[in-house]
Every structure is written in structure tokens, then in C-alpha cells.
Amino acid sequence: MPEISRFFGIVIRMYFDDHQPPHFHAFYGGAEAQFRITPIGLMDGELPPRALAMVVEWGSLHEAELLENWRRLHADEPPARIAPLE
């Protein structure tokens, strides 16, 4: 599962040829959550409140890039790195 971004201890990854709807995975400590890309929102799992808020903010800022990575991964192409939240 390629890592596409990392910030404040949060790791963002996407799987090759993952199931619909377009989404990404966020890992923080021992927690994991899946986030829908459009509109950004929690699909499954849980993160601490502060990490959850940062992932939602980051996802909102990078929606187009996330969708492009989803397309790339489903075309067996490597994803592009996405800038971290600062």
C-alpha cells in the first residue's frame, strides 16, 4: 500500500485497485480510518479527534490530487506524493 503523505505522525496511504467509493486510509499510532474523497468524510474506523480533524482538513485541501491518485492506482500507475498539512 503506497504512502502518499505524512504529517504530524499521521500516515496517508492508498491501495492499488481498492474497492469503491474512492477513498484513502489514515494511520495514527495504532488507529486506522478510511476516508471517502468526495465529499471528504469518515467511512470506517476511528482516529483521535485532533488527528481526525487534521485528516479532514488535509483531504479537503487535496481532493483533486487524491482523485488523480485513485485513478492512477486503478490504472496500475504509481501514485504521486501529496504535500503534507503544515
N, C-alpha and C positions, 0 to 999 in steps of 0.2 A: 504494500500500500504506500504509494508515494507521498512524501511530506511536501506540502505546498507552501506552508508558512509556519512561523514560530514566533511567539511574543509573550512576554510576562509569564513564562512557564507553560503556556498553552501551545499544544502542537496541533496543527490542522492537516488532515490527510484526506485523500480520496482514493477509492478503489478503482482498478481497471474494470470496465464492464459491470459496474454495480447496478442494482435494481433501481427502478423509477420510484418516486419522482427524483429529479436532480437534487443531490444533497452532498454534504461533506461531514466528516467526523472530526470532533474536537476532543482532545485528551488533556486532562489536567490532573496531576497527581495520579491517583488510582481511579479517577472518574472518567467516563466516556459518554458523549452525547452525539446524536445525529441531528443535523440542521438542514431543513429544506432551504433551497436557494431562493426560490421565487414564490411567494414573498418569504423573506427570511423568517425562520421560526423553528422552534424546537420540535423535532419529530419523535425522538425516543431518547431515553437515558436522562442523566442529570449531571449538572455541574454546580459548584458553589455559586451563590448569587452574583458575586463580583465577576467571576470568570464567565458566567453565562452572559452578563451584560456586555462584557468586552467582546465576546464572540459575536453577539448580535450586532454590535456597532461595527466591528470589522467586516462581517458579512454584508451589511448594508452598504458599506463603502466600496466593496469589491464584487458586487453582484455580476456585472458583465464579465469580469475576469474568471469568476467561478463557473459561470455558464460555459465560457470558452474552454476551460479545463475539463468540464464534464464532457463536452463534445470531443475534445482531443482524446481523452481516456477511452471513450467508446469507439474511437477510430484507431485504437491501438497506437496512439502517439503519446509521447511523454508530456506531462503537464508542465506549465510554466510556473516558476516561483511567483508568489504574490507578496507584495510588501507587507511587513508586519504593522500592527497597530502601534502607534507611537504616543 
